[in-house]
Amino acid sequence: MRASVKEAKGGKKAAATAAEAKTAKAVKTATRKPARAAAPLQEASNAEARLIAVYEMFGRGQARPALAKARDLVRDYPNFQLAQLVYGDLLAAQVPPSNALPDTASIAKMRGNPAMAELHEESRRRLQALRDRPPPNTVPSQFLALSTRSRYAIAVDASRSRLYLFENGDKGLKLTADYYISVGKSGTDKATEGDARTPLGVYYITSSLDPKSLKDFYGAGALPINYPNPYDVRRGKTGGGIWLHGTPPQQFARAPLASDGCVVMANPDLKQLLRKVQIGATPVVTARSLQWISQPQAEKESQSITGAINGWKDARANGNEAQLKKFYLPDFQRISKKSTEGISAVDDEVKYAQGKRVQLKDMSYLHWRDGDDTMVVTFGEVFEGDRSGRSRRQYWLRQGSDWKLFYEEILG
């Protein structure tokens, strides 16, 4: 940024360099274009909210107040590189034009600087989050139903470099915050170890790593997810160590495509997330681009899997092994603390149920459509006469019009 300011002080004919003009144009376009009727911008972090305020003031022609706010932002967050860029551009815009020739060599260098291009792309994506808000009263299409035992849910939209945080209550999911994030250097759809891609799918937070045990590179902490999940394993995907984590102390944020496959957040944003996630209970959806649906639409799309779950439950309660077997794929697998080696899933279920009626509660349906149609179903069950029971997480695959079980984990 010192280079661009120096050029302006040297008396450029245009008030800004090519890089500055590009930023100014992006800001004006974003703030001039009316936002569609949607949910208001959530205050993802104090730093980003202040940056957006600078953009908005500049878009309204309030250049000097915008400059003052940008100066304060840079003072408070000296490692926020995008804020440094905006501040430099606003400084340059204050310099009156002169008859001096532009420093063409320096301009060419600025144009070809990959770091500058990354900052402009970061700026574009942050502004897109301001302009294109999720429609009101909608949720990502993967969240068909979520038990209130999961107090929060996370959805990542890689195309927008955005992580959306939802709070879950009696009235369903409510968008409470959204944050700028970075994904893999090679984009998304992780398939193999070391491909520098972020996986796509439905996952859960599996642990929270103490930042004291991590290198500074990971910032305020790390939240591993269960990649590869059973559906990934079924498709032969490999690799691991996919985390949501922070940034090194000297770096406020990273470029949109910058990680080895992890989802990377600014440390202040990650700290907010760390206070809210639940180990094993907070779902994380990572998608190329999120599709948003209404609650009635989510309920309609959950009807088919609800029917399959009820059919499975009734066949088990009736001891109908032939009917129950139809719900399982031949390569079905179960993970449980209690060994059932040598016993088929159907036999085990019938013996476990003993003909008793069961109540299923705390149902969660997470839908993933990626070539195949899959559903991750989590629920608790209590048999009549009992005070407690099992918790299960099942993975279902649609084959034609039928849902089939291919994996189950007994959670407790």
C-alpha positions as CSV (number, residue, x, y, z in Angstrom):
1,M,0.0,0.0,0.0
2,R,2.9,2.3,0.5
3,A,3.7,2.0,-3.2
4,S,0.3,3.2,-4.3
5,V,0.3,6.2,-1.9
6,K,3.8,7.1,-3.1
7,E,2.8,7.1,-6.7
8,A,-0.1,9.4,-5.9
9,K,2.2,11.8,-4.0
10,G,4.4,11.8,-7.0
11,G,1.6,13.5,-8.9
12,K,-0.3,10.9,-10.9
13,K,-2.7,12.2,-13.5
14,A,-5.4,9.9,-12.2
15,A,-6.0,10.1,-8.4
16,A,-5.7,6.4,-8.1
17,T,-3.6,3.7,-9.6
18,A,-5.1,0.9,-11.7
19,A,-5.5,-1.1,-8.5
20,E,-7.1,1.8,-6.6
21,A,-9.5,2.5,-9.5
22,K,-10.5,-1.2,-9.5
23,T,-11.3,-1.1,-5.7
24,A,-13.2,2.2,-6.0
25,K,-15.3,0.8,-8.9
26,A,-16.1,-2.4,-6.9
27,V,-17.2,-0.4,-3.9
28,K,-19.3,2.0,-5.9
29,T,-21.0,-0.9,-7.8
30,A,-21.7,-2.8,-4.6
31,T,-23.1,0.1,-2.7
32,R,-25.0,1.6,-5.6
33,K,-26.8,-1.7,-6.5
34,P,-29.8,-2.1,-4.3
35,A,-29.8,-5.2,-2.2
36,R,-32.6,-7.6,-2.7
37,A,-35.2,-7.9,0.1
38,A,-33.5,-10.3,2.5
39,A,-32.2,-10.9,5.9
40,P,-30.1,-8.0,7.2
41,L,-26.3,-8.2,7.3
42,Q,-25.3,-9.9,10.5
43,E,-22.4,-8.3,12.3
44,A,-19.9,-11.1,11.7
45,S,-17.1,-9.4,13.4
46,N,-16.3,-5.9,14.5
47,A,-13.5,-5.5,11.9
48,E,-15.6,-6.5,9.0
49,A,-18.6,-4.4,10.1
50,R,-16.3,-1.4,10.2
51,L,-14.9,-2.2,6.8
52,I,-18.4,-2.4,5.4
53,A,-19.2,1.0,6.9
54,V,-16.2,2.4,5.1
55,Y,-17.4,1.0,1.8
56,E,-20.9,2.4,2.4
57,M,-19.7,5.9,3.3
58,F,-17.5,6.0,0.2
59,G,-20.4,4.8,-2.0
60,R,-22.4,7.7,-0.7
61,G,-19.7,10.2,-1.6
62,Q,-18.5,10.7,1.9
63,A,-14.8,10.3,1.1
64,R,-13.3,12.1,4.1
65,P,-15.4,10.4,6.8
66,A,-14.7,7.1,5.1
67,L,-10.9,7.9,5.2
68,A,-11.1,8.7,8.9
69,K,-12.9,5.4,9.6
70,A,-10.4,3.5,7.5
71,R,-7.5,5.1,9.4
72,D,-9.0,4.0,12.7
73,L,-9.7,0.5,11.4
74,V,-6.0,0.1,10.3
75,R,-4.9,1.4,13.6
76,D,-7.0,-1.1,15.6
77,Y,-6.3,-4.0,13.2
78,P,-2.8,-3.5,11.8
79,N,-2.7,-7.0,10.3
80,F,-6.0,-6.5,8.3
81,Q,-4.4,-6.4,4.8
82,L,-7.6,-5.6,3.0
83,A,-8.3,-2.6,5.3
84,Q,-4.7,-1.4,4.5
85,L,-5.6,-1.6,0.8
86,V,-8.8,0.4,1.2
87,Y,-7.1,2.9,3.4
88,G,-4.3,3.4,0.8
89,D,-6.8,3.8,-2.0
90,L,-8.8,6.4,0.0
91,L,-5.6,8.3,0.8
92,A,-4.7,8.3,-2.9
93,A,-8.1,9.6,-3.8
94,Q,-7.5,12.7,-1.7
95,V,-4.5,13.8,-3.8
96,P,-5.4,16.4,-6.5
97,P,-4.4,15.5,-10.1
98,S,-1.2,17.1,-11.5
99,N,0.5,17.2,-14.9
100,A,3.2,14.8,-13.9
101,L,3.5,11.6,-15.9
102,P,2.4,8.4,-14.2
103,D,4.9,5.9,-13.1
104,T,4.0,3.2,-15.7
105,A,6.5,0.7,-14.5
106,S,5.1,0.8,-11.0
107,I,1.6,0.6,-12.2
108,A,2.5,-2.5,-14.3
109,K,4.1,-4.1,-11.2
110,M,0.9,-3.4,-9.2
111,R,-1.3,-5.0,-11.9
112,G,0.8,-8.2,-11.9
113,N,1.1,-8.6,-8.2
114,P,-0.7,-11.8,-7.2
115,A,-1.1,-10.6,-3.6
116,M,-2.9,-7.5,-4.9
117,A,-5.2,-9.7,-7.0
118,E,-6.1,-11.8,-4.0
119,L,-6.9,-8.8,-1.9
120,H,-9.3,-7.5,-4.6
121,E,-10.9,-10.9,-4.8
122,E,-11.3,-10.9,-1.0
123,S,-12.9,-7.4,-1.3
124,R,-15.3,-8.5,-4.0
125,R,-16.5,-11.5,-2.0
126,R,-17.0,-9.5,1.2
127,L,-19.0,-6.9,-0.8
128,Q,-21.0,-9.7,-2.4
129,A,-22.0,-10.8,1.1
130,L,-23.3,-7.3,1.7
131,R,-25.2,-7.2,-1.5
132,D,-26.6,-10.7,-1.8
133,R,-28.2,-11.7,1.5
134,P,-30.0,-15.0,2.1
135,P,-33.8,-14.6,1.5
136,P,-35.6,-14.0,4.8
137,N,-37.1,-17.0,6.6
138,T,-35.0,-19.5,4.7
139,V,-32.3,-22.1,5.5
140,P,-29.8,-24.0,3.5
141,S,-31.4,-26.9,1.6
142,Q,-29.4,-29.4,3.6
143,F,-31.1,-28.5,6.9
144,L,-34.5,-30.3,6.5
145,A,-34.9,-30.8,10.3
146,L,-32.6,-30.2,13.2
147,S,-33.2,-31.4,16.8
148,T,-33.0,-28.7,19.4
149,R,-30.2,-30.8,21.0
150,S,-28.1,-29.2,18.3
151,R,-28.1,-25.6,19.6
152,Y,-26.1,-24.3,16.6
153,A,-25.5,-25.3,12.9
154,I,-22.9,-24.1,10.4
155,A,-23.1,-23.9,6.6
156,V,-20.2,-22.9,4.4
157,D,-20.7,-21.4,0.9
158,A,-17.4,-21.7,-0.9
159,S,-18.5,-19.6,-3.9
160,R,-19.0,-16.6,-1.5
161,S,-16.2,-17.4,0.9
162,R,-18.8,-17.3,3.6
163,L,-19.7,-19.3,6.8
164,Y,-23.2,-18.9,8.1
165,L,-24.0,-19.6,11.8
166,F,-27.5,-20.6,12.8
167,E,-29.0,-20.7,16.2
168,N,-31.5,-23.5,16.7
169,G,-34.6,-23.1,18.9
170,D,-38.3,-24.0,19.2
171,K,-39.1,-22.0,16.1
172,G,-36.3,-23.6,14.0
173,L,-33.1,-22.2,12.7
174,K,-32.3,-18.5,12.8
175,L,-29.3,-17.0,11.0
176,T,-27.4,-15.2,13.7
177,A,-24.0,-14.3,12.1
178,D,-21.9,-14.9,9.0
179,Y,-18.2,-14.7,8.5
180,Y,-15.7,-14.3,5.7
181,I,-13.7,-17.6,5.3
182,S,-11.0,-19.1,3.1
183,V,-11.0,-22.6,1.5
184,G,-8.5,-24.8,-0.3
185,K,-5.9,-23.5,-2.7
186,S,-7.4,-25.9,-5.4
187,G,-11.0,-25.1,-4.5
188,T,-13.5,-27.7,-3.3
189,D,-14.6,-31.3,-3.7
190,K,-11.7,-33.0,-1.9
191,A,-11.0,-36.5,-3.2
192,T,-7.5,-37.5,-2.2
193,E,-4.9,-36.9,0.4
194,G,-2.9,-33.7,-0.3
195,D,-5.1,-32.3,-3.2
196,A,-5.5,-29.0,-1.4
197,R,-9.3,-29.1,-1.7
198,T,-12.0,-28.5,0.9
199,P,-14.4,-31.4,1.1
200,L,-18.1,-31.0,0.2
201,G,-20.7,-32.7,2.3
202,V,-22.5,-33.0,5.7
203,Y,-20.1,-33.3,8.7
204,Y,-20.0,-32.8,12.5
205,I,-17.6,-31.1,14.8
206,T,-15.6,-33.9,16.4
207,S,-13.4,-32.0,18.9
208,S,-12.0,-28.6,19.9
209,L,-8.2,-28.3,19.9
210,D,-6.5,-26.2,22.6
211,P,-4.6,-23.3,20.8
212,K,-1.8,-23.8,23.3
213,S,-1.2,-27.2,21.8
214,L,-1.1,-25.8,18.2
215,K,1.4,-23.9,16.1
216,D,0.7,-20.1,15.7
217,F,-0.3,-20.9,12.1
218,Y,-3.7,-22.1,13.4
219,G,-4.4,-19.0,15.3
220,A,-7.1,-19.0,18.0
221,G,-7.9,-22.7,17.8
222,A,-9.2,-25.5,15.6
223,L,-12.4,-27.5,15.2
224,P,-11.8,-30.8,13.4
225,I,-14.7,-32.3,11.4
226,N,-15.4,-35.9,10.6
227,Y,-14.0,-36.0,7.0
228,P,-14.0,-38.5,5.5
229,N,-17.6,-39.3,6.6
230,P,-19.1,-42.7,5.8
231,Y,-20.4,-41.4,2.4
232,D,-17.0,-40.2,1.5
233,V,-15.4,-43.5,2.5
234,R,-18.1,-45.3,0.4
235,R,-16.9,-43.3,-2.6
236,G,-13.2,-44.0,-2.0
237,K,-12.3,-40.5,-0.9
238,T,-9.1,-40.2,1.2
239,G,-7.2,-37.7,3.4
240,G,-8.1,-36.2,6.7
241,G,-7.2,-33.5,9.1
242,I,-9.8,-31.1,7.9
243,W,-10.4,-28.3,10.5
244,L,-12.1,-25.0,10.9
245,H,-9.2,-22.9,12.3
246,G,-7.8,-19.4,12.7
247,T,-4.9,-17.4,11.2
248,P,-1.4,-16.6,12.3
249,P,-1.1,-13.5,14.5
250,Q,0.5,-11.4,11.8
251,Q,-2.4,-12.1,9.3
252,F,-6.0,-11.0,9.9
253,A,-7.5,-13.0,7.0
254,R,-6.3,-15.2,4.2
255,A,-7.1,-15.1,0.5
256,P,-10.3,-16.8,-0.6
257,L,-8.4,-19.8,-1.9
258,A,-5.4,-20.2,0.5
259,S,-5.6,-23.3,2.7
260,D,-4.6,-27.0,2.3
261,G,-8.3,-27.9,2.5
262,C,-9.3,-26.5,5.8
263,V,-11.9,-23.7,6.4
264,V,-9.9,-20.7,7.7
265,M,-11.4,-17.8,9.7
266,A,-10.2,-14.6,11.2
267,N,-9.3,-15.2,14.8
268,P,-12.0,-12.8,16.3
269,D,-14.6,-14.7,14.3
270,L,-13.3,-18.1,15.3
271,K,-13.4,-17.1,18.9
272,Q,-17.1,-16.4,18.6
273,L,-17.6,-19.8,17.0
274,L,-15.6,-21.6,19.7
275,R,-18.0,-20.4,22.4
276,K,-21.0,-21.9,20.7
277,V,-20.2,-25.2,19.0
278,Q,-21.1,-28.6,20.6
279,I,-18.7,-31.5,20.1
280,G,-20.5,-34.2,18.2
281,A,-23.7,-32.3,17.9
282,T,-23.0,-29.2,15.7
283,P,-23.4,-30.0,12.0
284,V,-21.2,-28.4,9.4
285,V,-22.4,-28.3,5.8
286,T,-19.8,-27.4,3.2
287,A,-21.2,-26.6,-0.3
288,R,-19.9,-25.1,-3.5
289,S,-22.9,-22.8,-3.4
290,L,-25.8,-22.9,-0.8
291,Q,-29.4,-23.1,-2.0
292,W,-31.9,-21.6,0.4
293,I,-35.3,-23.0,1.0
294,S,-38.4,-22.1,3.2
295,Q,-39.4,-24.1,6.2
296,P,-42.5,-25.5,4.5
297,Q,-40.3,-26.6,1.6
298,A,-37.9,-28.3,4.0
299,E,-40.8,-30.1,5.7
300,K,-42.1,-31.3,2.3
301,E,-38.7,-32.6,1.3
302,S,-38.3,-34.5,4.5
303,Q,-41.6,-36.5,4.0
304,S,-40.0,-39.3,2.0
305,I,-37.2,-40.1,4.6
306,T,-39.7,-39.8,7.4
307,G,-41.8,-42.5,5.7
308,A,-38.7,-44.7,5.4
309,I,-37.7,-44.2,9.1
310,N,-41.3,-45.1,10.2
311,G,-41.3,-48.2,8.0
312,W,-38.0,-49.3,9.4
313,K,-39.2,-48.7,13.0
314,D,-42.5,-50.6,12.4
315,A,-40.8,-53.6,10.7
316,R,-38.5,-53.9,13.7
317,A,-41.2,-53.6,16.3
318,N,-43.3,-56.3,14.5
319,G,-40.3,-58.6,14.3
320,N,-40.7,-58.8,10.5
321,E,-37.2,-59.7,9.4
322,A,-38.0,-60.0,5.7
323,Q,-39.5,-56.5,5.7
324,L,-36.7,-55.1,7.8
325,K,-34.0,-56.5,5.6
326,K,-35.4,-54.5,2.7
327,F,-34.2,-51.3,4.4
328,Y,-30.5,-52.4,4.4
329,L,-27.9,-52.4,1.6
330,P,-25.9,-55.6,1.4
331,D,-22.7,-53.8,2.4
332,F,-24.3,-52.1,5.5
333,Q,-21.9,-51.3,8.3
334,R,-22.5,-50.5,12.0
335,I,-20.1,-48.9,14.5
336,S,-21.0,-49.6,18.1
337,K,-19.3,-50.0,21.4
338,K,-21.1,-53.3,21.9
339,S,-19.7,-56.0,19.6
340,T,-22.3,-57.7,17.4
341,E,-19.8,-59.7,15.4
342,G,-21.4,-62.7,13.6
343,I,-24.9,-61.3,14.1
344,S,-26.6,-59.7,11.1
345,A,-28.0,-56.2,11.5
346,V,-31.5,-57.5,11.0
347,D,-31.2,-60.2,13.7
348,D,-29.6,-57.8,16.1
349,E,-32.4,-55.2,15.7
350,V,-35.2,-57.7,16.1
351,K,-33.6,-59.1,19.3
352,Y,-32.9,-55.6,20.6
353,A,-36.5,-54.5,20.0
354,Q,-38.1,-57.6,21.4
355,G,-41.4,-56.6,19.9
356,K,-41.7,-53.4,21.9
357,R,-43.0,-50.2,20.6
358,V,-40.4,-47.4,20.5
359,Q,-40.6,-43.7,20.5
360,L,-38.1,-41.8,18.3
361,K,-37.3,-38.3,19.4
362,D,-34.9,-35.5,18.7
363,M,-34.9,-36.1,15.0
364,S,-32.4,-34.5,12.6
365,Y,-32.5,-34.8,8.9
366,L,-29.5,-33.5,6.9
367,H,-29.9,-33.9,3.1
368,W,-26.9,-34.1,0.7
369,R,-27.4,-34.4,-3.0
370,D,-24.2,-34.9,-5.0
371,G,-24.8,-37.3,-7.8
372,D,-26.5,-39.6,-5.3
373,D,-29.2,-38.6,-2.9
374,T,-28.2,-39.2,0.8
375,M,-29.6,-38.4,4.2
376,V,-27.8,-38.2,7.5
377,V,-30.4,-39.0,10.2
378,T,-29.7,-38.6,13.9
379,F,-32.2,-39.5,16.6
380,G,-32.8,-40.9,20.1
381,E,-35.1,-43.9,20.9
382,V,-36.8,-45.0,24.0
383,F,-38.7,-48.3,24.2
384,E,-42.0,-48.5,26.0
385,G,-41.4,-49.2,29.7
386,D,-37.8,-47.8,29.5
387,R,-36.5,-44.5,30.8
388,S,-33.6,-44.2,28.4
389,G,-32.3,-45.7,25.2
390,R,-29.9,-45.4,22.3
391,S,-28.9,-42.5,20.2
392,R,-28.2,-43.3,16.6
393,R,-26.7,-41.6,13.5
394,Q,-27.8,-43.3,10.3
395,Y,-26.7,-42.8,6.7
396,W,-29.3,-43.4,4.0
397,L,-29.0,-43.6,0.3
398,R,-31.9,-43.2,-2.1
399,Q,-32.2,-46.0,-4.7
400,G,-35.0,-45.2,-7.1
401,S,-37.9,-44.3,-4.9
402,D,-36.6,-46.2,-1.9
403,W,-34.3,-45.2,0.9
404,K,-31.6,-47.8,2.0
405,L,-29.4,-47.8,5.0
406,F,-25.7,-48.2,4.3
407,Y,-24.1,-47.1,7.6
408,E,-25.0,-46.6,11.2
409,E,-23.2,-45.3,14.3
410,I,-24.5,-46.0,17.8
411,L,-23.7,-42.8,19.6
412,G,-24.6,-43.9,23.1
